[in-house]
Amino acid sequence: MRIDGAAIRDMNDVVWIADLPAYWAERSPDKVAIIFDGRSATYADLDRGSALLCARWQAAGYQPGDRIGYFGRNSELFYYVYFACARGGYVLVPYNWRYAPPELAFALADSTPKLVIYDPDFTTVIDAAFEGLESAPARMLTESAEPGSLRSILNGPAATPKPIAHRFDDPFVQLYTSGTTGRPKGAVISHGAFSLFRNAYADTPQWEDWTADDIALSAMPNFHTAGIGFIMIAMAVGATVVHTADPSPSSLIRLSNAHGVTRIYMVPTIIRMVLEELDATGGPAPRYEGIYYGAAPIGVLLDKAIATFGCRFTQYYGMTEAATTHVLGPAEHDKALPHLMRSVGRPIAGVSMEIRRPDMSPCDLREPGEIWIKSAMLMLGYANRPDATAEAVVDGWYRTGDGGYADEEGYLYLTDRLKEMIISGGENVYPIEVENALRLHPAVRDVAVVGAPDDKWGEAVTAVIELKPGVTMTFDELRTFSKKQLAGYKCPRLVYVAEALPRTPSGKAQRGVARSMLDRFTLLGRMPS
C-alpha cells in the first residue's frame, strides 16, 4: 500500500540554496546567521564571503561540476565554502575528519576534488593520503598565519562571481555513507533536493513552524546529512545558528544557556547524557522550545526530558540518500498516544512510501517488509557506482534496506535493518525490539543487540550492554528482566559489557562494529546451548 505525504503546494516558489545568503542579506543584512567559538557572521557576511570564494575559484578556472573537498571539524568557515559551491555549481565533498589516511585516500581517489580545504592539525593525515594519489588536488588551510588560508581570503576585498543558471538536478553535495557493508559510497545530492526542503517542511502538517527569531544549536558533524540539514532548516527561515565542534553535554548546556537557544538537535544518547550532567551538577537546565532527534527512539527518556526542558519534541527519520522522509511532530509526542512513541512518524510533504515484500509486491497494512521511498529529494545516485545506484533506485523508488510496517493512519514503525535481522532457531528477531526492552532496565545506559554464530540456533541473540556509571548487573538478573518484556526466543543468550559502545558520528550505536568487537568486551554470561 502506498502512503503519500502532503503535496508541496508551489514547486515553482523555491529559493535556491545558492541564493539563500543573498535572500536574507537583502531582507535582514545585519541579522546574525551563525555564531561559532565567540565569532559571529551576519547573512550579509555569508553573502559577501561566499561570493568572494566563488569568484576566486572561477578565476582559477574551476568549472561547474568540479569537486571541492573539505576535511575539517565543525566551523563557521564550512558554510562559506558550502554557499560558494552552491553559487558556482561546484560539488562540495565534506569528508569525515575521523578518517585514517587510507580511508581518506579512498574517498579522495573516488571524488577527485580540484581543491581540498583542511584544518592545520590534519596536515599529517592529508600528507599521507595524498601520497597514494595519481594526481594530487590543490590544497588550502582553513586557518594559518601565512597568506592563502581560507580565513585570510575571506578577509580580502569583495568580488562578484559570474552568475550561474541552476537546474534542479545539478549535483551539489557528495556525502559518503558509513561503509557498513563495504567501501563507503558517495551519495550525490542535487541542488534542487537541498533547496526544496524549505518548501517540504512548510507544507508538512505535523511540522512545527520555525521563525527568524529562533536560535538553533547544532553540534552534529558537517559531513553528516543531519548536521547540514538542521542548519539549513534554521537558515531557510532566517534564524540564527549557534554552531560548535564540542558536542559534550557540558558544552551544549553552556552554549544553550549563554545564547538563549530555542531549538536543538540531539540524538537520544546525547539527551540522556545532558540529563545526567544536569543531575550531577545541579546547574540550570536550558529552556528550549523544541528538541529534535533521530537515529533511535527516545523511549523512556521522554517524560524526564519534558519535565527538565519543558519543551516539545520532534523525531526525524531519514538517510543520506533521501534526507528526512518522515516526521513525528510535537502534537504526536503525547502520553495519551503511547503507541506513536514506537513510530518514526508519517511522510513529510513531497514524499511517498511503500512497504514491499522481497518480490517487490506491496505489503498489507501492519505487514513487515522493506521500506521504499519516492521523492524529488532523493539522491541523484552513487558517484562512480552505476551498479550500486541501479540496485538502490528502481523506477524512481529508493529501497532503504530498513524493515518496517505502516498502520492505518500512515505511521511508519521500524522493525530493523533487514541485513541486521537475527534468525535464531528459525525465528526472526529484530534487534531494535530487544534493545528497546533492555533499555528499560535501570542499570542499562545503552545497548546494541546482534546475532552471534551458534551451532544449535544458527544465530544467538547477543546483547552488548553499556552500564550506567557506578552500577552493576548480573547475567541472570538481565535474563529475568528480559523475560518479562520479550518472548523467550528474543531474550539474549549471550551478554557482554562494554565501557562504551562504538557509535556513528550521529551518536547511534554501531551494531556491525560491536559484532566484530565481541572478543574485546567483557562476557557477563551465556546460556548453555
C-alpha positions in Angstrom: 0.0 0.0 0.0 1.3 3.4 -0.9 1.3 6.2 1.6 1.8 9.8 0.4 2.8 12.9 2.3 1.0 16.2 1.6 1.6 17.8 -1.7 4.2 20.6 -2.0 1.9 23.4 -2.9 4.2 25.5 -5.1 7.1 23.8 -6.7 8.0 27.0 -8.6 8.4 29.1 -5.4 11.8 27.6 -4.5 14.6 29.7 -3.1 17.7 28.1 -4.4 20.3 27.2 -1.8 22.8 29.3 -3.8 20.6 32.4 -3.3 19.8 31.9 0.4 22.5 34.2 1.8 21.6 36.9 -0.6 17.9 36.4 0.1 18.3 37.1 3.8 21.1 39.7 3.2 18.6 41.8 1.3 15.9 41.5 3.9 18.0 41.4 7.2 21.6 42.2 6.3 22.7 42.7 9.9 20.9 39.6 11.3 23.4 37.1 12.8 23.4 34.0 10.7 25.9 31.9 12.6 27.9 32.0 15.9 30.9 29.9 16.4 33.6 30.0 19.1 32.9 33.6 20.0 32.8 34.8 16.4 29.6 35.7 14.5 28.7 36.2 10.9 25.7 38.0 9.6 23.7 37.0 6.5 25.4 39.9 4.7 28.8 38.4 5.7 27.8 35.0 4.4 26.7 36.5 1.1 29.9 38.5 0.7 32.3 35.8 1.7 30.7 33.0 -0.4 30.6 35.4 -3.4 34.3 36.2 -2.9 35.3 32.5 -2.8 33.2 31.6 -5.8 34.7 34.4 -7.8 38.2 33.3 -6.8 37.5 29.7 -8.0 36.0 30.9 -11.2 39.1 32.9 -11.9 41.2 29.8 -11.2 39.4 28.0 -14.0 37.2 25.7 -11.9 34.1 24.6 -13.8 30.6 23.7 -12.6 30.6 20.1 -11.5 34.2 20.2 -10.2 34.6 18.8 -6.7 35.7 20.9 -3.7 36.8 18.8 -0.7 36.5 19.8 2.9 38.4 18.0 5.7 37.8 19.8 8.9 35.9 19.9 12.2 32.8 22.0 12.6 33.4 25.7 12.0 31.5 28.6 10.6 34.1 28.6 7.7 32.4 25.4 6.4 29.3 27.4 5.4 31.2 30.0 3.4 32.5 27.1 1.4 29.1 25.5 1.3 27.4 28.5 -0.2 30.4 29.3 -2.5 30.0 25.8 -4.0 26.3 26.4 -4.4 26.8 29.7 -6.2 29.4 28.4 -8.6 27.8 25.0 -9.4 30.6 23.2 -7.7 30.1 19.9 -5.8 31.0 20.1 -2.1 32.5 16.9 -0.7 32.7 17.0 3.1 35.0 14.2 4.3 34.7 12.6 7.7 37.5 14.2 9.7 37.9 11.0 11.7 39.2 9.2 8.6 42.6 7.5 8.8 44.9 8.2 5.8 43.8 5.0 3.8 40.1 5.9 4.3 40.7 9.5 3.2 42.9 8.3 0.3 40.0 6.1 -1.0 37.5 9.0 -0.7 39.8 11.4 -2.5 40.5 9.0 -5.3 36.8 8.4 -5.7 35.7 12.0 -5.6 38.7 13.6 -7.5 38.5 17.1 -6.0 40.2 20.1 -7.6 40.8 21.5 -4.2 40.9 20.2 -0.6 40.4 22.6 2.3 41.6 21.2 5.6 42.3 22.1 9.2 46.0 22.6 10.1 46.1 19.8 12.7 45.1 17.3 9.9 48.2 18.1 7.8 49.8 14.8 8.6 46.7 12.8 7.6 46.4 14.9 4.4 50.1 14.3 3.5 49.8 10.6 4.0 46.5 10.4 2.0 47.9 12.4 -0.9 50.9 10.1 -1.3 48.9 7.4 -3.0 47.0 9.7 -5.4 47.9 9.7 -9.1 47.0 13.4 -9.3 47.0 15.4 -6.1 44.5 18.2 -5.8 45.3 21.8 -4.8 45.4 22.4 -1.0 44.1 25.2 1.2 44.3 25.5 5.0 41.2 26.7 6.9 43.4 28.8 9.3 47.0 29.9 9.0 49.3 32.8 9.9 50.5 32.7 6.3 48.6 34.2 3.4 46.3 32.0 1.4 44.3 30.3 4.1 40.5 30.3 3.8 40.1 32.8 6.6 42.6 35.2 5.2 40.9 35.0 1.8 37.5 35.8 3.3 39.1 38.9 4.8 40.1 40.2 1.4 38.3 42.6 -0.9 34.8 41.8 -2.2 34.4 40.2 -5.6 31.4 39.4 -7.7 31.2 35.9 -9.3 29.7 35.3 -12.7 26.1 34.2 -12.3 25.3 30.5 -12.9 21.9 29.3 -14.0 20.9 26.5 -11.6 18.9 23.5 -12.6 17.1 21.2 -10.2 19.2 18.1 -11.0 22.6 19.8 -10.8 24.8 17.9 -8.4 25.6 19.9 -5.3 26.9 17.8 -2.3 28.6 14.4 -2.3 28.2 12.7 1.1 29.9 9.5 1.9 28.0 6.7 3.6 29.3 5.0 6.6 30.5 1.9 4.6 29.0 -0.6 7.0 28.6 -3.0 4.1 31.9 -2.4 2.4 33.7 0.7 1.0 31.9 4.0 1.5 29.7 5.2 -1.3 29.5 8.9 -2.3 25.8 9.8 -2.5 25.3 12.8 -4.8 22.6 15.1 -3.7 21.2 17.7 -6.1 20.9 21.5 -5.8 17.1 21.1 -6.1 16.8 18.5 -3.4 18.5 20.8 -0.8 16.5 23.8 -2.0 13.1 22.0 -2.0 13.3 21.1 1.7 12.3 24.6 2.7 9.0 24.1 0.9 8.6 20.5 2.0 8.8 21.4 5.7 6.5 24.4 5.3 3.8 22.1 3.7 4.1 19.3 6.3 1.1 19.4 8.6 2.9 17.8 11.6 5.8 20.1 11.3 6.4 22.8 13.9 6.9 26.2 12.5 10.2 27.9 12.9 10.7 31.7 12.7 13.5 34.2 12.2 13.5 34.8 16.0 14.7 31.2 16.7 18.2 30.4 17.8 19.2 26.9 16.9 22.2 25.0 18.3 24.0 22.4 16.2 26.8 20.1 17.3 26.2 17.5 14.6 29.2 17.0 12.2 29.1 18.9 8.9 30.0 15.7 6.9 26.7 14.3 8.0 23.3 14.9 6.4 21.7 15.7 9.8 24.4 18.2 10.5 23.9 20.2 7.3 20.2 19.7 7.2 19.4 21.0 10.7 21.4 24.2 10.0 19.6 24.6 6.6 16.2 24.4 8.4 17.2 27.3 10.5 18.8 29.4 7.7 15.8 28.8 5.5 13.7 31.0 7.8 16.5 33.5 8.5 17.1 32.2 12.1 20.4 32.3 14.0 22.6 29.2 14.4 24.9 28.6 17.3 27.5 26.1 15.9 30.0 24.1 17.8 32.7 21.4 17.4 32.3 20.4 21.1 29.3 18.0 21.5 29.9 17.3 25.1 26.9 17.7 27.5 28.6 20.5 29.4 29.3 22.4 26.2 25.7 22.0 24.9 24.3 23.2 28.3 26.7 26.1 28.5 26.0 27.3 24.9 22.3 26.9 25.2 22.1 29.0 28.4 24.5 31.6 27.1 22.8 32.2 23.8 19.1 31.5 24.8 18.9 28.6 22.4 15.3 27.8 21.4 15.9 24.7 19.2 18.4 21.9 19.3 19.1 18.6 17.6 20.3 15.9 20.0 20.1 12.1 19.4 18.6 10.2 22.4 22.1 9.2 23.6 23.1 12.8 23.9 19.8 13.8 25.5 20.4 11.2 28.2 24.0 12.4 28.8 22.7 16.0 29.1 20.1 14.9 31.7 22.8 13.0 33.6 25.1 16.1 33.5 22.3 18.3 34.9 21.6 15.8 37.7 25.3 15.6 38.6 25.9 19.4 38.6 22.6 20.7 39.6 23.1 23.5 37.1 20.2 25.4 35.4 18.5 23.5 32.6 18.1 25.2 29.2 14.5 26.1 28.4 14.1 25.1 24.8 11.0 25.4 22.7 11.9 22.3 20.6 14.2 19.3 20.8 14.7 17.4 17.6 16.1 13.9 17.5 16.7 10.9 15.3 18.9 7.8 15.0 16.9 5.9 17.7 13.6 6.1 19.6 13.5 8.4 22.6 11.6 5.8 24.7 11.6 6.2 28.4 13.7 9.4 28.3 10.7 11.4 27.1 8.9 12.1 30.4 12.1 13.2 32.2 13.2 15.3 29.2 9.8 17.1 29.1 9.9 17.7 32.8 13.5 19.0 32.6 13.4 21.2 29.5 9.7 22.0 29.4 9.6 21.8 25.6 8.1 20.0 22.6 9.8 17.1 20.8 10.1 16.2 17.1 11.6 13.0 15.7 13.1 12.7 12.2 13.6 9.6 10.2 15.8 9.6 7.1 19.0 8.6 5.5 21.9 10.1 3.5 20.4 9.0 0.2 16.9 10.6 0.8 17.5 13.0 3.7 14.5 13.4 6.0 11.5 11.4 4.8 9.3 11.1 8.0 8.5 13.4 10.9 6.8 12.6 14.2 5.7 16.1 15.3 5.2 17.7 18.7 1.5 17.0 18.9 2.2 13.3 18.3 4.6 13.1 21.4 1.5 12.6 23.6 1.3 10.4 26.7 -2.3 9.6 25.7 -0.9 8.1 22.4 1.9 5.8 23.7 1.8 3.6 20.5 3.0 6.6 18.5 6.2 6.7 20.5 7.2 3.5 18.8 6.7 5.2 15.4 9.0 7.4 13.4 6.1 9.4 12.1 4.4 10.0 8.7 5.9 11.1 5.4 6.8 14.8 5.0 5.3 16.7 2.1 6.6 15.5 -1.3 7.5 12.0 0.0 5.7 8.7 -0.8 6.4 5.4 1.0 5.6 1.8 0.2 6.4 -1.3 2.3 7.3 -4.1 0.0 7.9 -7.9 0.1 11.1 -9.4 -1.3 9.3 -9.9 -4.6 8.7 -6.1 -4.6 4.9 -6.5 -4.2 3.3 -4.1 -1.7 2.7 -5.3 1.8 -0.7 -5.1 3.6 -1.1 -2.7 6.5 0.9 -3.9 9.5 2.7 -6.4 7.4 6.5 -6.0 7.9 8.6 -5.6 4.8 11.3 -3.3 3.2 10.7 0.5 3.3 10.8 2.1 -0.2 10.8 5.9 -0.7 9.9 8.1 -3.7 10.6 11.8 -3.6 12.1 14.7 -5.7 14.6 15.0 -2.9 16.3 11.6 -3.5 20.0 11.4 -4.3 21.0 11.5 -8.0 22.9 8.3 -7.4 26.2 7.0 -6.1 29.3 8.6 -7.7 31.2 6.2 -10.0 28.9 3.3 -8.8 26.2 2.7 -11.5 25.6 -0.9 -10.4 25.1 0.2 -6.8 22.8 3.0 -8.0 20.7 0.7 -10.1 20.4 -1.7 -7.2 19.3 1.0 -4.8 17.0 3.1 -7.0 14.3 1.1 -9.0 11.9 3.0 -11.2 12.4 6.2 -9.1 11.9 4.4 -5.8 14.8 4.1 -3.3 15.0 0.9 -1.4 16.2 1.8 2.1 17.2 -1.6 3.4 15.3 -0.8 6.5 12.5 -3.0 7.6 9.2 -1.7 8.9 5.4 -1.6 8.6 2.7 1.0 8.3 -0.5 1.3 10.3 -3.9 2.5 9.2 -3.1 6.2 9.9 0.1 6.1 7.7 2.5 6.0 10.6 5.8 4.1 10.0 7.1 1.6 12.6 10.7 0.4 12.1 11.5 -3.3 12.6 15.2 -3.1 11.7 17.8 -3.0 9.1 17.0 -6.1 7.0 20.6 -7.2 7.0 20.8 -6.9 10.8 17.7 -9.1 11.5 18.7 -12.1 13.6 17.4 -15.6 12.7 17.5 -17.7 15.8 16.1 -21.2 15.7 14.1 -20.3 12.6 12.5 -17.2 14.3 13.1 -13.7 13.1 14.3 -11.4 15.9 14.5 -7.6 15.3 17.4 -6.1 17.3 15.6 -2.8 17.8 12.8 -4.6 19.7 15.2 -6.3 22.0 17.2 -3.1 22.5 14.1 -1.1 23.4 13.1 -3.7 26.0 16.6 -3.9 27.6 16.9 -0.1 27.8 14.1 -0.2 30.3 16.4 -1.8 32.9 17.5 0.8 35.4 21.2 -0.3 35.1 21.3 -0.1 31.3 22.6 3.1 29.8 22.5 1.8 26.2 22.7 -1.5 24.3 23.4 -3.0 20.9 21.9 -6.3 20.0 23.5 -8.5 17.4 23.4 -12.1 16.2 26.4 -14.3 17.1 27.0 -17.6 15.2 25.6 -20.6 17.1 25.9 -24.3 16.1 22.4 -25.1 17.5 20.4 -22.0 16.9 22.1 -20.6 13.8 22.4 -17.3 15.5 22.2 -16.5 19.2 20.7 -13.2 20.3 23.6 -11.3 21.8 23.4 -8.1 23.8 26.3 -5.7 24.3 25.5 -3.5 27.3 26.8 -0.1 28.3 26.1 0.2 32.0 25.3 3.4 33.8 28.2 4.8 35.9 28.7 3.1 39.2 26.1 0.3 38.8 26.5 -3.4 38.3 24.2 -6.2 37.0 24.3 -10.0 36.7 23.5 -12.1 33.7 20.7 -13.9 35.5 19.2 -10.5 36.5 19.1 -9.3 32.9 17.7 -12.6 31.7 14.9 -12.5 34.3 14.1 -8.9 33.4 14.1 -9.5 29.6 11.7 -12.5 30.0 9.1 -10.0 31.5 9.4 -7.9 28.3 10.0 -10.4 25.5 9.2 -13.8 24.2 11.8 -16.4 25.3 13.4 -16.7 21.9 14.1 -13.0 21.8 15.9 -12.9 25.1 19.7 -12.6 24.9 21.6 -15.8 25.2 24.9 -14.0 25.4 25.5 -10.8 27.2 28.7 -8.7 27.1 29.6 -5.4 28.9 31.3 -2.6 27.1 32.8 0.5 28.7 31.5 2.4 25.7 29.6 1.2 22.6 31.0 2.0 19.2 29.0 4.8 17.7 28.4 6.6 14.4 29.1 10.4 14.2 25.4 11.0 14.9 25.7 9.0 18.1 23.9 5.8 17.1 25.3 2.5 18.3 27.0 0.6 15.5 25.8 -3.0 15.7 28.1 -4.2 13.0 31.2 -2.8 14.7 30.0 -4.1 18.0 29.6 -7.6 16.5 33.2 -7.5 15.2 34.5 -6.5 18.7 32.8 -9.1 20.8 36.1 -10.6 21.8 37.2 -7.2 23.2 34.2 -6.9 25.5 33.7 -8.5 29.0 31.5 -11.6 28.9 28.8 -11.2 31.5 27.2 -14.6 30.9 25.8 -17.1 28.4 23.0 -19.6 28.2 24.2 -23.2 27.5 23.3 -24.4 24.0 
